[in-house]
């Protein structure tokens, strides 16, 4: 019998060898090495978590949080290190999306006859 987790673990190892993963690791190191970028990233991450928690609990986003998010987003867009990090992160997620399409193809194929 096939142990699919062995394949998943191999995929995990292979992922860390991709250019996209290495670029993200470098971008993270660049943000960590820059005090201003690091602090800005942490503020952005904390605020996004707070907003997500509010959304998940069904609460509207507080006006202060909306304004803080807009202000912070403007600063983030001007920070080259964070912009680079976000771009490389997106590149990695694009790769993962492509991989997901590949390994979910057999499932989609099963449903194809039902759809037609």
C-alpha positions as CSV (number, residue, x, y, z in Angstrom):
1,X,0.0,0.0,0.0
2,X,1.2,3.5,-0.8
3,X,2.1,5.8,2.1
4,X,1.1,9.2,0.7
5,X,2.7,10.9,3.7
6,X,6.1,9.8,2.4
7,X,5.4,11.6,-0.8
8,X,4.2,14.7,1.1
9,X,7.3,14.7,3.1
10,X,9.4,14.4,0.0
11,X,7.4,17.3,-1.5
12,X,8.2,19.4,1.6
13,X,11.9,18.7,1.2
14,X,11.8,19.5,-2.5
15,X,9.9,22.7,-1.9
16,X,12.8,24.0,0.2
17,X,15.1,23.5,-2.8
18,X,13.1,25.7,-5.2
19,X,14.2,29.1,-6.3
20,X,10.9,30.5,-5.0
21,X,11.5,29.2,-1.5
22,X,15.1,30.4,-1.5
23,X,14.1,33.8,-2.7
24,X,11.5,34.1,0.1
25,X,14.1,33.0,2.7
26,X,16.5,35.7,1.4
27,X,13.7,38.3,1.5
28,X,12.8,37.4,5.1
29,X,16.4,37.7,6.1
30,X,16.6,41.2,4.5
31,X,13.6,42.3,6.4
32,X,15.0,40.9,9.6
33,X,18.3,42.6,9.1
34,X,16.6,46.1,8.7
35,X,15.3,47.4,12.0
36,X,12.7,49.7,10.3
37,X,11.4,47.0,7.9
38,X,11.3,44.4,10.7
39,X,9.3,46.7,13.0
40,X,6.9,47.7,10.2
41,X,6.4,44.0,9.2
42,X,5.6,43.1,12.8
43,X,3.0,45.9,13.1
44,X,1.4,44.9,9.9
45,X,1.3,41.3,11.0
46,X,-0.3,42.2,14.3
47,X,-2.9,44.4,12.8
48,X,-3.8,41.8,10.1
49,X,-4.2,39.2,12.9
50,X,-6.4,41.6,14.8
51,X,-8.6,42.3,11.8
52,X,-8.9,38.6,10.9
53,X,-10.0,37.7,14.4
54,X,-12.6,40.4,14.3
55,X,-13.9,39.1,10.9
56,X,-14.0,35.5,12.2
57,X,-16.0,36.6,15.2
58,X,-18.4,38.5,13.0
59,X,-17.5,41.9,14.5
60,X,-17.1,44.9,12.2
61,X,-13.7,46.3,11.9
62,X,-13.2,49.2,14.2
63,X,-12.7,52.6,12.6
64,X,-9.4,53.0,14.4
65,X,-8.2,49.7,12.9
66,X,-9.4,50.7,9.4
67,X,-7.4,54.0,9.6
68,X,-4.4,52.2,11.1
69,X,-4.5,49.7,8.4
70,X,-4.6,52.3,5.7
71,X,-1.8,54.3,7.2
72,X,0.3,51.2,7.7
73,X,-0.4,49.9,4.2
74,X,0.9,53.2,2.8
75,X,4.1,52.8,4.7
76,X,4.4,49.1,3.7
77,X,4.0,50.0,0.0
78,X,7.0,52.4,0.3
79,X,9.3,49.9,2.0
80,X,11.3,48.1,-0.7
81,X,12.3,45.2,1.5
82,X,8.7,44.4,2.5
83,X,7.5,44.8,-1.0
84,X,10.1,42.4,-2.2
85,X,9.1,39.9,0.6
86,X,5.5,40.1,-0.4
87,X,6.3,39.6,-4.1
88,X,8.5,36.6,-3.4
89,X,5.9,35.2,-1.0
90,X,3.3,35.5,-3.8
91,X,5.7,33.7,-6.2
92,X,6.0,30.8,-3.8
93,X,2.2,30.6,-3.3
94,X,1.8,30.6,-7.1
95,X,4.1,27.6,-7.3
96,X,2.1,25.9,-4.5
97,X,-1.1,26.6,-6.4
98,X,0.3,24.9,-9.5
99,X,1.4,21.9,-7.4
100,X,-2.0,21.7,-5.8
101,X,-3.6,21.6,-9.2
102,X,-1.4,18.7,-10.1
103,X,-2.1,16.5,-7.1
104,X,-5.8,17.3,-7.1
105,X,-6.2,16.5,-10.8
106,X,-7.2,12.8,-10.1
107,X,-10.0,14.0,-7.8
108,X,-11.3,16.5,-10.4
109,X,-11.1,13.8,-13.0
110,X,-13.4,11.6,-10.8
111,X,-16.0,14.3,-10.8
112,X,-15.7,15.0,-14.5
113,X,-18.1,12.2,-15.5
114,X,-20.6,13.4,-12.9
115,X,-20.5,16.9,-14.4
116,X,-21.1,15.8,-18.0
